[in-house]
Amino acid sequence: MVIARINFKNSPNKEEMSMSKGTVKWFNADKGFGFITPADGGKDLFVHHSEIQAGGGYATLNDGQEVEFEVGQGQKGPCANKVQPL
């Protein structure tokens, strides 16, 4: 039997985790996805409607809308996770 010790004391809390900012390049509400241009000038990131944190239900974004997000890794490359409209 293997027992693992997890040290939560050194785990980052929500305030310590770095959120990125960007602008919605385009979002297709019918298909439920689009792209965000990071404010730091990196490559555009794919965003799926399921990653939009906007109070439940089917959420969409507007072209040109400012957002905050975490950068994640999707099947086809970098993507935006936990997207919060600003």
PyMOL Python script that loads the backbone (N, CA, C, O; Angstrom):
from pymol import cmd

cmd.read_pdbstr("""\
ATOM      1  N   MET A   1       0.843  -1.175   0.000  1.00  0.00           N
ATOM      2  CA  MET A   1       0.000   0.000   0.000  1.00  0.00           C
ATOM      3  C   MET A   1       0.891   1.242   0.000  1.00  0.00           C
ATOM      4  O   MET A   1       1.885   1.315   0.722  1.00  0.00           O
ATOM      5  N   VAL A   2       0.504   2.227  -0.838  1.00  0.00           N
ATOM      6  CA  VAL A   2       1.253   3.469  -0.953  1.00  0.00           C
ATOM      7  C   VAL A   2       0.428   4.593  -0.345  1.00  0.00           C
ATOM      8  O   VAL A   2      -0.753   4.756  -0.652  1.00  0.00           O
ATOM      9  N   ILE A   3       1.067   5.355   0.511  1.00  0.00           N
ATOM     10  CA  ILE A   3       0.409   6.505   1.125  1.00  0.00           C
ATOM     11  C   ILE A   3       1.157   7.747   0.682  1.00  0.00           C
ATOM     12  O   ILE A   3       2.376   7.841   0.826  1.00  0.00           O
ATOM     13  N   ALA A   4       0.414   8.693   0.144  1.00  0.00           N
ATOM     14  CA  ALA A   4       1.029   9.940  -0.309  1.00  0.00           C
ATOM     15  C   ALA A   4       0.694  11.050   0.665  1.00  0.00           C
ATOM     16  O   ALA A   4      -0.423  11.135   1.176  1.00  0.00           O
ATOM     17  N   ARG A   5       1.656  11.880   0.910  1.00  0.00           N
ATOM     18  CA  ARG A   5       1.440  13.035   1.785  1.00  0.00           C
ATOM     19  C   ARG A   5       1.294  14.262   0.888  1.00  0.00           C
ATOM     20  O   ARG A   5       2.153  14.550   0.055  1.00  0.00           O
ATOM     21  N   ILE A   6       0.211  14.961   1.075  1.00  0.00           N
ATOM     22  CA  ILE A   6      -0.045  16.172   0.307  1.00  0.00           C
ATOM     23  C   ILE A   6       0.103  17.357   1.238  1.00  0.00           C
ATOM     24  O   ILE A   6      -0.524  17.413   2.296  1.00  0.00           O
ATOM     25  N   ASN A   7       0.934  18.299   0.839  1.00  0.00           N
ATOM     26  CA  ASN A   7       1.182  19.479   1.654  1.00  0.00           C
ATOM     27  C   ASN A   7       0.361  20.646   1.112  1.00  0.00           C
ATOM     28  O   ASN A   7       0.779  21.314   0.166  1.00  0.00           O
ATOM     29  N   PHE A   8      -0.802  20.892   1.706  1.00  0.00           N
ATOM     30  CA  PHE A   8      -1.655  21.985   1.271  1.00  0.00           C
ATOM     31  C   PHE A   8      -1.125  23.340   1.721  1.00  0.00           C
ATOM     32  O   PHE A   8      -1.522  24.373   1.183  1.00  0.00           O
ATOM     33  N   LYS A   9      -0.250  23.339   2.682  1.00  0.00           N
ATOM     34  CA  LYS A   9       0.289  24.587   3.212  1.00  0.00           C
ATOM     35  C   LYS A   9       1.005  25.392   2.126  1.00  0.00           C
ATOM     36  O   LYS A   9       0.928  26.621   2.111  1.00  0.00           O
ATOM     37  N   ASN A  10       1.702  24.701   1.219  1.00  0.00           N
ATOM     38  CA  ASN A  10       2.460  25.390   0.182  1.00  0.00           C
ATOM     39  C   ASN A  10       1.723  25.472  -1.149  1.00  0.00           C
ATOM     40  O   ASN A  10       2.289  25.945  -2.135  1.00  0.00           O
ATOM     41  N   SER A  11       0.480  25.024  -1.194  1.00  0.00           N
ATOM     42  CA  SER A  11      -0.299  25.105  -2.425  1.00  0.00           C
ATOM     43  C   SER A  11      -0.731  26.548  -2.648  1.00  0.00           C
ATOM     44  O   SER A  11      -1.080  27.248  -1.697  1.00  0.00           O
ATOM     45  N   PRO A  12      -0.709  27.001  -3.918  1.00  0.00           N
ATOM     46  CA  PRO A  12      -1.139  28.380  -4.167  1.00  0.00           C
ATOM     47  C   PRO A  12      -2.631  28.526  -3.923  1.00  0.00           C
ATOM     48  O   PRO A  12      -3.421  27.647  -4.270  1.00  0.00           O
ATOM     49  N   ASN A  13      -3.009  29.653  -3.318  1.00  0.00           N
ATOM     50  CA  ASN A  13      -4.434  29.904  -3.154  1.00  0.00           C
ATOM     51  C   ASN A  13      -4.923  30.721  -4.342  1.00  0.00           C
ATOM     52  O   ASN A  13      -4.129  31.104  -5.202  1.00  0.00           O
ATOM     53  N   LYS A  14      -6.208  30.987  -4.394  1.00  0.00           N
ATOM     54  CA  LYS A  14      -6.795  31.667  -5.543  1.00  0.00           C
ATOM     55  C   LYS A  14      -6.147  33.025  -5.801  1.00  0.00           C
ATOM     56  O   LYS A  14      -5.934  33.400  -6.955  1.00  0.00           O
ATOM     57  N   GLU A  15      -5.832  33.764  -4.739  1.00  0.00           N
ATOM     58  CA  GLU A  15      -5.239  35.079  -4.908  1.00  0.00           C
ATOM     59  C   GLU A  15      -3.813  35.003  -5.452  1.00  0.00           C
ATOM     60  O   GLU A  15      -3.360  35.930  -6.124  1.00  0.00           O
ATOM     61  N   GLU A  16      -3.101  33.908  -5.170  1.00  0.00           N
ATOM     62  CA  GLU A  16      -1.715  33.782  -5.605  1.00  0.00           C
ATOM     63  C   GLU A  16      -1.605  33.294  -7.042  1.00  0.00           C
ATOM     64  O   GLU A  16      -0.578  33.499  -7.689  1.00  0.00           O
ATOM     65  N   MET A  17      -2.653  32.650  -7.545  1.00  0.00           N
ATOM     66  CA  MET A  17      -2.596  32.140  -8.909  1.00  0.00           C
ATOM     67  C   MET A  17      -2.685  33.313  -9.872  1.00  0.00           C
ATOM     68  O   MET A  17      -3.496  34.219  -9.685  1.00  0.00           O
ATOM     69  N   SER A  18      -1.861  33.291 -10.884  1.00  0.00           N
ATOM     70  CA  SER A  18      -1.784  34.389 -11.829  1.00  0.00           C
ATOM     71  C   SER A  18      -2.845  34.251 -12.916  1.00  0.00           C
ATOM     72  O   SER A  18      -2.898  33.248 -13.629  1.00  0.00           O
ATOM     73  N   MET A  19      -3.675  35.259 -13.028  1.00  0.00           N
ATOM     74  CA  MET A  19      -4.672  35.312 -14.085  1.00  0.00           C
ATOM     75  C   MET A  19      -4.138  36.233 -15.173  1.00  0.00           C
ATOM     76  O   MET A  19      -3.524  37.261 -14.886  1.00  0.00           O
ATOM     77  N   SER A  20      -4.378  35.857 -16.417  1.00  0.00           N
ATOM     78  CA  SER A  20      -3.984  36.683 -17.554  1.00  0.00           C
ATOM     79  C   SER A  20      -5.179  37.499 -18.013  1.00  0.00           C
ATOM     80  O   SER A  20      -6.326  37.157 -17.726  1.00  0.00           O
ATOM     81  N   LYS A  21      -4.902  38.570 -18.721  1.00  0.00           N
ATOM     82  CA  LYS A  21      -5.968  39.399 -19.280  1.00  0.00           C
ATOM     83  C   LYS A  21      -5.853  39.398 -20.791  1.00  0.00           C
ATOM     84  O   LYS A  21      -4.778  39.184 -21.351  1.00  0.00           O
ATOM     85  N   GLY A  22      -6.984  39.640 -21.440  1.00  0.00           N
ATOM     86  CA  GLY A  22      -6.991  39.689 -22.887  1.00  0.00           C
ATOM     87  C   GLY A  22      -8.304  40.239 -23.410  1.00  0.00           C
ATOM     88  O   GLY A  22      -9.169  40.677 -22.652  1.00  0.00           O
ATOM     89  N   THR A  23      -8.426  40.203 -24.739  1.00  0.00           N
ATOM     90  CA  THR A  23      -9.606  40.711 -25.430  1.00  0.00           C
ATOM     91  C   THR A  23     -10.147  39.624 -26.345  1.00  0.00           C
ATOM     92  O   THR A  23      -9.384  38.929 -27.017  1.00  0.00           O
ATOM     93  N   VAL A  24     -11.463  39.480 -26.369  1.00  0.00           N
ATOM     94  CA  VAL A  24     -12.090  38.488 -27.244  1.00  0.00           C
ATOM     95  C   VAL A  24     -11.894  38.933 -28.692  1.00  0.00           C
ATOM     96  O   VAL A  24     -12.367  39.998 -29.088  1.00  0.00           O
ATOM     97  N   LYS A  25     -11.196  38.113 -29.479  1.00  0.00           N
ATOM     98  CA  LYS A  25     -10.973  38.407 -30.894  1.00  0.00           C
ATOM     99  C   LYS A  25     -12.265  38.168 -31.662  1.00  0.00           C
ATOM    100  O   LYS A  25     -12.727  39.024 -32.416  1.00  0.00           O
ATOM    101  N   TRP A  26     -12.841  36.979 -31.453  1.00  0.00           N
ATOM    102  CA  TRP A  26     -14.171  36.661 -31.983  1.00  0.00           C
ATOM    103  C   TRP A  26     -14.727  35.484 -31.214  1.00  0.00           C
ATOM    104  O   TRP A  26     -13.983  34.662 -30.680  1.00  0.00           O
ATOM    105  N   PHE A  27     -16.054  35.414 -31.165  1.00  0.00           N
ATOM    106  CA  PHE A  27     -16.723  34.307 -30.484  1.00  0.00           C
ATOM    107  C   PHE A  27     -17.994  33.981 -31.251  1.00  0.00           C
ATOM    108  O   PHE A  27     -18.830  34.856 -31.477  1.00  0.00           O
ATOM    109  N   ASN A  28     -18.143  32.717 -31.653  1.00  0.00           N
ATOM    110  CA  ASN A  28     -19.322  32.255 -32.371  1.00  0.00           C
ATOM    111  C   ASN A  28     -20.272  31.623 -31.360  1.00  0.00           C
ATOM    112  O   ASN A  28     -20.053  30.495 -30.918  1.00  0.00           O
ATOM    113  N   ALA A  29     -21.323  32.345 -30.994  1.00  0.00           N
ATOM    114  CA  ALA A  29     -22.263  31.862 -29.976  1.00  0.00           C
ATOM    115  C   ALA A  29     -23.003  30.609 -30.440  1.00  0.00           C
ATOM    116  O   ALA A  29     -23.338  29.755 -29.619  1.00  0.00           O
ATOM    117  N   ASP A  30     -23.261  30.485 -31.744  1.00  0.00           N
ATOM    118  CA  ASP A  30     -23.963  29.302 -32.261  1.00  0.00           C
ATOM    119  C   ASP A  30     -23.128  28.035 -32.104  1.00  0.00           C
ATOM    120  O   ASP A  30     -23.656  26.969 -31.786  1.00  0.00           O
ATOM    121  N   LYS A  31     -21.825  28.159 -32.329  1.00  0.00           N
ATOM    122  CA  LYS A  31     -20.932  26.994 -32.221  1.00  0.00           C
ATOM    123  C   LYS A  31     -20.316  26.855 -30.832  1.00  0.00           C
ATOM    124  O   LYS A  31     -19.827  25.781 -30.481  1.00  0.00           O
ATOM    125  N   GLY A  32     -20.334  27.931 -30.033  1.00  0.00           N
ATOM    126  CA  GLY A  32     -19.861  27.857 -28.655  1.00  0.00           C
ATOM    127  C   GLY A  32     -18.365  27.955 -28.455  1.00  0.00           C
ATOM    128  O   GLY A  32     -17.837  27.455 -27.462  1.00  0.00           O
ATOM    129  N   PHE A  33     -17.670  28.599 -29.393  1.00  0.00           N
ATOM    130  CA  PHE A  33     -16.233  28.774 -29.203  1.00  0.00           C
ATOM    131  C   PHE A  33     -15.755  30.023 -29.911  1.00  0.00           C
ATOM    132  O   PHE A  33     -16.468  30.616 -30.720  1.00  0.00           O
ATOM    133  N   GLY A  34     -14.512  30.417 -29.584  1.00  0.00           N
ATOM    134  CA  GLY A  34     -13.899  31.570 -30.210  1.00  0.00           C
ATOM    135  C   GLY A  34     -12.445  31.669 -29.808  1.00  0.00           C
ATOM    136  O   GLY A  34     -11.836  30.683 -29.392  1.00  0.00           O
ATOM    137  N   PHE A  35     -11.887  32.869 -29.934  1.00  0.00           N
ATOM    138  CA  PHE A  35     -10.479  33.080 -29.616  1.00  0.00           C
ATOM    139  C   PHE A  35     -10.291  34.370 -28.829  1.00  0.00           C
ATOM    140  O   PHE A  35     -11.005  35.353 -29.027  1.00  0.00           O
ATOM    141  N   ILE A  36      -9.315  34.339 -27.936  1.00  0.00           N
ATOM    142  CA  ILE A  36      -8.952  35.482 -27.103  1.00  0.00           C
ATOM    143  C   ILE A  36      -7.528  35.886 -27.458  1.00  0.00           C
ATOM    144  O   ILE A  36      -6.647  35.034 -27.575  1.00  0.00           O
ATOM    145  N   THR A  37      -7.304  37.187 -27.629  1.00  0.00           N
ATOM    146  CA  THR A  37      -5.962  37.719 -27.847  1.00  0.00           C
ATOM    147  C   THR A  37      -5.419  38.169 -26.494  1.00  0.00           C
ATOM    148  O   THR A  37      -5.967  39.092 -25.890  1.00  0.00           O
ATOM    149  N   PRO A  38      -4.343  37.529 -26.002  1.00  0.00           N
ATOM    150  CA  PRO A  38      -3.778  37.906 -24.702  1.00  0.00           C
ATOM    151  C   PRO A  38      -3.224  39.331 -24.718  1.00  0.00           C
ATOM    152  O   PRO A  38      -2.673  39.775 -25.725  1.00  0.00           O
ATOM    153  N   ALA A  39      -3.370  40.036 -23.613  1.00  0.00           N
ATOM    154  CA  ALA A  39      -2.871  41.407 -23.497  1.00  0.00           C
ATOM    155  C   ALA A  39      -1.349  41.464 -23.582  1.00  0.00           C
ATOM    156  O   ALA A  39      -0.783  42.493 -23.952  1.00  0.00           O
ATOM    157  N   ASP A  40      -0.678  40.347 -23.235  1.00  0.00           N
ATOM    158  CA  ASP A  40       0.791  40.332 -23.263  1.00  0.00           C
ATOM    159  C   ASP A  40       1.353  40.115 -24.664  1.00  0.00           C
ATOM    160  O   ASP A  40       2.570  40.044 -24.838  1.00  0.00           O
ATOM    161  N   GLY A  41       0.479  40.010 -25.663  1.00  0.00           N
ATOM    162  CA  GLY A  41       0.935  39.885 -27.039  1.00  0.00           C
ATOM    163  C   GLY A  41       1.222  38.468 -27.494  1.00  0.00           C
ATOM    164  O   GLY A  41       1.765  38.281 -28.583  1.00  0.00           O
ATOM    165  N   GLY A  42       0.878  37.465 -26.706  1.00  0.00           N
ATOM    166  CA  GLY A  42       1.100  36.078 -27.108  1.00  0.00           C
ATOM    167  C   GLY A  42       0.138  35.647 -28.204  1.00  0.00           C
ATOM    168  O   GLY A  42      -0.665  36.444 -28.690  1.00  0.00           O
ATOM    169  N   LYS A  43       0.227  34.377 -28.587  1.00  0.00           N
ATOM    170  CA  LYS A  43      -0.654  33.828 -29.618  1.00  0.00           C
ATOM    171  C   LYS A  43      -2.089  33.778 -29.118  1.00  0.00           C
ATOM    172  O   LYS A  43      -2.341  33.624 -27.923  1.00  0.00           O
ATOM    173  N   ASP A  44      -3.027  33.910 -30.053  1.00  0.00           N
ATOM    174  CA  ASP A  44      -4.445  33.820 -29.711  1.00  0.00           C
ATOM    175  C   ASP A  44      -4.741  32.470 -29.077  1.00  0.00           C
ATOM    176  O   ASP A  44      -4.154  31.453 -29.447  1.00  0.00           O
ATOM    177  N   LEU A  45      -5.667  32.474 -28.110  1.00  0.00           N
ATOM    178  CA  LEU A  45      -6.020  31.264 -27.372  1.00  0.00           C
ATOM    179  C   LEU A  45      -7.449  30.849 -27.672  1.00  0.00           C
ATOM    180  O   LEU A  45      -8.354  31.684 -27.689  1.00  0.00           O
ATOM    181  N   PHE A  46      -7.651  29.570 -27.905  1.00  0.00           N
ATOM    182  CA  PHE A  46      -8.979  29.000 -28.096  1.00  0.00           C
ATOM    183  C   PHE A  46      -9.761  29.112 -26.797  1.00  0.00           C
ATOM    184  O   PHE A  46      -9.198  28.927 -25.718  1.00  0.00           O
ATOM    185  N   VAL A  47     -11.051  29.414 -26.887  1.00  0.00           N
ATOM    186  CA  VAL A  47     -11.920  29.431 -25.704  1.00  0.00           C
ATOM    187  C   VAL A  47     -13.223  28.715 -26.050  1.00  0.00           C
ATOM    188  O   VAL A  47     -13.840  28.990 -27.079  1.00  0.00           O
ATOM    189  N   HIS A  48     -13.633  27.795 -25.180  1.00  0.00           N
ATOM    190  CA  HIS A  48     -14.887  27.053 -25.332  1.00  0.00           C
ATOM    191  C   HIS A  48     -15.897  27.617 -24.345  1.00  0.00           C
ATOM    192  O   HIS A  48     -15.529  28.045 -23.251  1.00  0.00           O
ATOM    193  N   HIS A  49     -17.164  27.620 -24.726  1.00  0.00           N
ATOM    194  CA  HIS A  49     -18.197  28.216 -23.863  1.00  0.00           C
ATOM    195  C   HIS A  49     -18.237  27.598 -22.467  1.00  0.00           C
ATOM    196  O   HIS A  49     -18.640  28.262 -21.513  1.00  0.00           O
ATOM    197  N   SER A  50     -17.827  26.344 -22.336  1.00  0.00           N
ATOM    198  CA  SER A  50     -17.858  25.679 -21.025  1.00  0.00           C
ATOM    199  C   SER A  50     -16.838  26.254 -20.045  1.00  0.00           C
ATOM    200  O   SER A  50     -16.920  25.986 -18.846  1.00  0.00           O
ATOM    201  N   GLU A  51     -15.879  27.039 -20.535  1.00  0.00           N
ATOM    202  CA  GLU A  51     -14.859  27.642 -19.674  1.00  0.00           C
ATOM    203  C   GLU A  51     -15.209  29.060 -19.242  1.00  0.00           C
ATOM    204  O   GLU A  51     -14.439  29.692 -18.520  1.00  0.00           O
ATOM    205  N   ILE A  52     -16.362  29.568 -19.672  1.00  0.00           N
ATOM    206  CA  ILE A  52     -16.772  30.927 -19.306  1.00  0.00           C
ATOM    207  C   ILE A  52     -17.468  30.891 -17.954  1.00  0.00           C
ATOM    208  O   ILE A  52     -18.476  30.204 -17.785  1.00  0.00           O
ATOM    209  N   GLN A  53     -16.931  31.629 -16.998  1.00  0.00           N
ATOM    210  CA  GLN A  53     -17.458  31.678 -15.631  1.00  0.00           C
ATOM    211  C   GLN A  53     -18.444  32.837 -15.529  1.00  0.00           C
ATOM    212  O   GLN A  53     -18.086  33.935 -15.102  1.00  0.00           O
ATOM    213  N   ALA A  54     -19.686  32.582 -15.926  1.00  0.00           N
ATOM    214  CA  ALA A  54     -20.669  33.674 -15.944  1.00  0.00           C
ATOM    215  C   ALA A  54     -22.015  33.240 -15.382  1.00  0.00           C
ATOM    216  O   ALA A  54     -23.045  33.443 -16.024  1.00  0.00           O
ATOM    217  N   GLY A  55     -22.022  32.656 -14.211  1.00  0.00           N
ATOM    218  CA  GLY A  55     -23.257  32.390 -13.496  1.00  0.00           C
ATOM    219  C   GLY A  55     -24.120  31.237 -13.956  1.00  0.00           C
ATOM    220  O   GLY A  55     -25.321  31.250 -13.686  1.00  0.00           O
ATOM    221  N   GLY A  56     -23.592  30.262 -14.619  1.00  0.00           N
ATOM    222  CA  GLY A  56     -24.370  29.081 -14.977  1.00  0.00           C
ATOM    223  C   GLY A  56     -25.086  29.223 -16.301  1.00  0.00           C
ATOM    224  O   GLY A  56     -25.273  30.328 -16.811  1.00  0.00           O
ATOM    225  N   GLY A  57     -25.482  28.096 -16.847  1.00  0.00           N
ATOM    226  CA  GLY A  57     -26.150  28.095 -18.142  1.00  0.00           C
ATOM    227  C   GLY A  57     -25.161  28.273 -19.275  1.00  0.00           C
ATOM    228  O   GLY A  57     -23.947  28.238 -19.075  1.00  0.00           O
ATOM    229  N   TYR A  58     -25.697  28.464 -20.459  1.00  0.00           N
ATOM    230  CA  TYR A  58     -24.874  28.641 -21.652  1.00  0.00           C
ATOM    231  C   TYR A  58     -24.380  30.080 -21.702  1.00  0.00           C
ATOM    232  O   TYR A  58     -25.182  31.004 -21.843  1.00  0.00           O
ATOM    233  N   ALA A  59     -23.080  30.279 -21.590  1.00  0.00           N
ATOM    234  CA  ALA A  59     -22.504  31.625 -21.571  1.00  0.00           C
ATOM    235  C   ALA A  59     -21.778  31.910 -22.879  1.00  0.00           C
ATOM    236  O   ALA A  59     -21.194  31.012 -23.484  1.00  0.00           O
ATOM    237  N   THR A  60     -21.820  33.159 -23.304  1.00  0.00           N
ATOM    238  CA  THR A  60     -21.115  33.576 -24.510  1.00  0.00           C
ATOM    239  C   THR A  60     -20.266  34.804 -24.201  1.00  0.00           C
ATOM    240  O   THR A  60     -20.348  35.380 -23.116  1.00  0.00           O
ATOM    241  N   LEU A  61     -19.456  35.186 -25.172  1.00  0.00           N
ATOM    242  CA  LEU A  61     -18.623  36.378 -25.068  1.00  0.00           C
ATOM    243  C   LEU A  61     -18.902  37.266 -26.272  1.00  0.00           C
ATOM    244  O   LEU A  61     -19.380  36.793 -27.303  1.00  0.00           O
ATOM    245  N   ASN A  62     -18.603  38.544 -26.137  1.00  0.00           N
ATOM    246  CA  ASN A  62     -18.780  39.494 -27.237  1.00  0.00           C
ATOM    247  C   ASN A  62     -17.428  39.858 -27.829  1.00  0.00           C
ATOM    248  O   ASN A  62     -16.443  39.989 -27.103  1.00  0.00           O
ATOM    249  N   ASP A  63     -17.380  40.022 -29.144  1.00  0.00           N
ATOM    250  CA  ASP A  63     -16.156  40.460 -29.799  1.00  0.00           C
ATOM    251  C   ASP A  63     -15.694  41.772 -29.167  1.00  0.00           C
ATOM    252  O   ASP A  63     -16.496  42.686 -28.972  1.00  0.00           O
ATOM    253  N   GLY A  64     -14.407  41.864 -28.847  1.00  0.00           N
ATOM    254  CA  GLY A  64     -13.840  43.064 -28.248  1.00  0.00           C
ATOM    255  C   GLY A  64     -13.976  43.145 -26.735  1.00  0.00           C
ATOM    256  O   GLY A  64     -13.466  44.081 -26.119  1.00  0.00           O
ATOM    257  N   GLN A  65     -14.655  42.180 -26.128  1.00  0.00           N
ATOM    258  CA  GLN A  65     -14.865  42.178 -24.676  1.00  0.00           C
ATOM    259  C   GLN A  65     -13.565  41.858 -23.944  1.00  0.00           C
ATOM    260  O   GLN A  65     -12.804  40.991 -24.374  1.00  0.00           O
ATOM    261  N   GLU A  66     -13.311  42.554 -22.842  1.00  0.00           N
ATOM    262  CA  GLU A  66     -12.133  42.295 -22.014  1.00  0.00           C
ATOM    263  C   GLU A  66     -12.441  41.141 -21.074  1.00  0.00           C
ATOM    264  O   GLU A  66     -13.531  41.063 -20.506  1.00  0.00           O
ATOM    265  N   VAL A  67     -11.468  40.240 -20.915  1.00  0.00           N
ATOM    266  CA  VAL A  67     -11.647  39.060 -20.070  1.00  0.00           C
ATOM    267  C   VAL A  67     -10.384  38.776 -19.268  1.00  0.00           C
ATOM    268  O   VAL A  67      -9.301  39.275 -19.573  1.00  0.00           O
ATOM    269  N   GLU A  68     -10.556  37.965 -18.240  1.00  0.00           N
ATOM    270  CA  GLU A  68      -9.456  37.468 -17.419  1.00  0.00           C
ATOM    271  C   GLU A  68      -9.542  35.949 -17.492  1.00  0.00           C
ATOM    272  O   GLU A  68     -10.643  35.399 -17.529  1.00  0.00           O
ATOM    273  N   PHE A  69      -8.401  35.261 -17.514  1.00  0.00           N
ATOM    274  CA  PHE A  69      -8.411  33.816 -17.719  1.00  0.00           C
ATOM    275  C   PHE A  69      -7.109  33.184 -17.250  1.00  0.00           C
ATOM    276  O   PHE A  69      -6.123  33.873 -16.985  1.00  0.00           O
ATOM    277  N   GLU A  70      -7.126  31.862 -17.152  1.00  0.00           N
ATOM    278  CA  GLU A  70      -5.913  31.081 -16.914  1.00  0.00           C
ATOM    279  C   GLU A  70      -5.550  30.410 -18.229  1.00  0.00           C
ATOM    280  O   GLU A  70      -6.430  29.995 -18.983  1.00  0.00           O
ATOM    281  N   VAL A  71      -4.267  30.303 -18.504  1.00  0.00           N
ATOM    282  CA  VAL A  71      -3.819  29.616 -19.713  1.00  0.00           C
ATOM    283  C   VAL A  71      -3.713  28.130 -19.409  1.00  0.00           C
ATOM    284  O   VAL A  71      -3.063  27.723 -18.447  1.00  0.00           O
ATOM    285  N   GLY A  72      -4.360  27.331 -20.241  1.00  0.00           N
ATOM    286  CA  GLY A  72      -4.327  25.883 -20.087  1.00  0.00           C
ATOM    287  C   GLY A  72      -3.835  25.223 -21.360  1.00  0.00           C
ATOM    288  O   GLY A  72      -3.445  25.900 -22.312  1.00  0.00           O
ATOM    289  N   GLN A  73      -3.855  23.909 -21.374  1.00  0.00           N
ATOM    290  CA  GLN A  73      -3.420  23.150 -22.544  1.00  0.00           C
ATOM    291  C   GLN A  73      -4.578  22.291 -23.030  1.00  0.00           C
ATOM    292  O   GLN A  73      -5.062  21.426 -22.301  1.00  0.00           O
ATOM    293  N   GLY A  74      -5.022  22.526 -24.254  1.00  0.00           N
ATOM    294  CA  GLY A  74      -6.091  21.738 -24.860  1.00  0.00           C
ATOM    295  C   GLY A  74      -5.522  20.671 -25.775  1.00  0.00           C
ATOM    296  O   GLY A  74      -4.306  20.505 -25.864  1.00  0.00           O
ATOM    297  N   GLN A  75      -6.394  19.952 -26.452  1.00  0.00           N
ATOM    298  CA  GLN A  75      -5.965  18.884 -27.360  1.00  0.00           C
ATOM    299  C   GLN A  75      -5.146  19.413 -28.526  1.00  0.00           C
ATOM    300  O   GLN A  75      -4.259  18.722 -29.028  1.00  0.00           O
ATOM    301  N   LYS A  76      -5.438  20.639 -28.963  1.00  0.00           N
ATOM    302  CA  LYS A  76      -4.748  21.196 -30.130  1.00  0.00           C
ATOM    303  C   LYS A  76      -3.789  22.328 -29.782  1.00  0.00           C
ATOM    304  O   LYS A  76      -3.282  23.007 -30.675  1.00  0.00           O
ATOM    305  N   GLY A  77      -3.538  22.535 -28.491  1.00  0.00           N
ATOM    306  CA  GLY A  77      -2.607  23.585 -28.097  1.00  0.00           C
ATOM    307  C   GLY A  77      -3.133  24.408 -26.942  1.00  0.00           C
ATOM    308  O   GLY A  77      -4.097  24.018 -26.283  1.00  0.00           O
ATOM    309  N   PRO A  78      -2.496  25.558 -26.690  1.00  0.00           N
ATOM    310  CA  PRO A  78      -2.890  26.403 -25.567  1.00  0.00           C
ATOM    311  C   PRO A  78      -4.337  26.880 -25.700  1.00  0.00           C
ATOM    312  O   PRO A  78      -4.832  27.105 -26.804  1.00  0.00           O
ATOM    313  N   CYS A  79      -5.001  27.029 -24.556  1.00  0.00           N
ATOM    314  CA  CYS A  79      -6.389  27.491 -24.551  1.00  0.00           C
ATOM    315  C   CYS A  79      -6.630  28.330 -23.301  1.00  0.00           C
ATOM    316  O   CYS A  79      -5.816  28.343 -22.378  1.00  0.00           O
ATOM    317  N   ALA A  80      -7.755  29.023 -23.290  1.00  0.00           N
ATOM    318  CA  ALA A  80      -8.133  29.848 -22.140  1.00  0.00           C
ATOM    319  C   ALA A  80      -9.093  29.062 -21.262  1.00  0.00           C
ATOM    320  O   ALA A  80     -10.102  28.546 -21.741  1.00  0.00           O
ATOM    321  N   ASN A  81      -8.777  28.974 -19.971  1.00  0.00           N
ATOM    322  CA  ASN A  81      -9.618  28.290 -18.988  1.00  0.00           C
ATOM    323  C   ASN A  81     -10.110  29.299 -17.959  1.00  0.00           C
ATOM    324  O   ASN A  81      -9.508  30.357 -17.776  1.00  0.00           O
ATOM    325  N   LYS A  82     -11.212  28.962 -17.288  1.00  0.00           N
ATOM    326  CA  LYS A  82     -11.767  29.799 -16.212  1.00  0.00           C
ATOM    327  C   LYS A  82     -11.884  31.258 -16.653  1.00  0.00           C
ATOM    328  O   LYS A  82     -11.423  32.167 -15.962  1.00  0.00           O
ATOM    329  N   VAL A  83     -12.501  31.465 -17.801  1.00  0.00           N
ATOM    330  CA  VAL A  83     -12.630  32.795 -18.397  1.00  0.00           C
ATOM    331  C   VAL A  83     -13.682  33.609 -17.650  1.00  0.00           C
ATOM    332  O   VAL A  83     -14.818  33.168 -17.470  1.00  0.00           O
ATOM    333  N   GLN A  84     -13.281  34.810 -17.218  1.00  0.00           N
ATOM    334  CA  GLN A  84     -14.179  35.706 -16.485  1.00  0.00           C
ATOM    335  C   GLN A  84     -14.302  37.025 -17.239  1.00  0.00           C
ATOM    336  O   GLN A  84     -13.317  37.748 -17.390  1.00  0.00           O
ATOM    337  N   PRO A  85     -15.510  37.346 -17.715  1.00  0.00           N
ATOM    338  CA  PRO A  85     -15.700  38.649 -18.361  1.00  0.00           C
ATOM    339  C   PRO A  85     -15.423  39.774 -17.364  1.00  0.00           C
ATOM    340  O   PRO A  85     -15.752  39.658 -16.183  1.00  0.00           O
ATOM    341  N   LEU A  86     -14.818  40.859 -17.841  1.00  0.00           N
ATOM    342  CA  LEU A  86     -14.520  42.012 -16.978  1.00  0.00           C
ATOM    343  C   LEU A  86     -15.503  43.139 -17.248  1.00  0.00           C
ATOM    344  O   LEU A  86     -15.418  44.195 -16.622  1.00  0.00           O
TER     345      LEU A  86
END
""", "prot")
cmd.dss("prot")
cmd.show_as("cartoon", "prot")
cmd.util.cbc("prot")
cmd.orient("prot")
